[in-house]
């Protein structure tokens, strides 16, 4: 091997060793560096290692030296700090749109961004088995295909399915066609927000899409004319259930102000209504999920307007009361 090639490889090996085996509590000794180089077919002297470390430092690596009996060198800073990696691991393991297999693969890759010692701390916090996860292994590729279609301004076709009580996919009969606009992560799931005829703006669960194909045909002018505010859309659509968008005025107990702000953001205007309540108005895609959200607060939340929605909510509650009118379920 020519000396120049060996020197380049020596720098890469030292960088690799520091990234994998060093941190503030575990400096790597010069002896360990020489052993590592020898194990990888490169003979080196201690003096040349010092020169290489200086070269890596000049190239931007934050390498610090610890003097003393158990001293050595370590990377003082990395692209991701340990608390940031812990946050990413938490996000991956709690993401329902990722399968258990893909979650563990991703976490394994994140572990390689820190030392083997700190990777152990990441591994100890991983609890993936037993969590509710998607069963669609192809979601990685779905997301990639959709990003590519959006970037290339292409319409897409796809199949859409539902899960049956037999735990099998049941495909809907038709081939879907839509203009993809945005990908949105909401309620621990990935959604494609798209424009389609005759529905206009709508959304689809990415993990329930299959056979996605970019047609090459450009997205329609109607789709590109949509000025969609993703934040407003996610506030209006409860648990990503579609419904007719209505301007809804509500009254809540003051103790629920934090709940309302968490849901609608700090820009929502809360108007005091007596000593114990406040009112506010928001654009809501009225769906069973929204009405269920309201019902969960009992007598501490009330729909004030529009009257038709009040009637609908009362009818839903009366139907529920009829269902639970007896202590015993009906015989089947």
Order of alpha helices (4+ residues) and beta strands (2+ residues): alpha-alpha-alpha-beta-beta-alpha-alpha-alpha-alpha-beta-beta-beta-beta-beta-beta-alpha-alpha-beta-alpha-beta-beta-alpha-beta-alpha
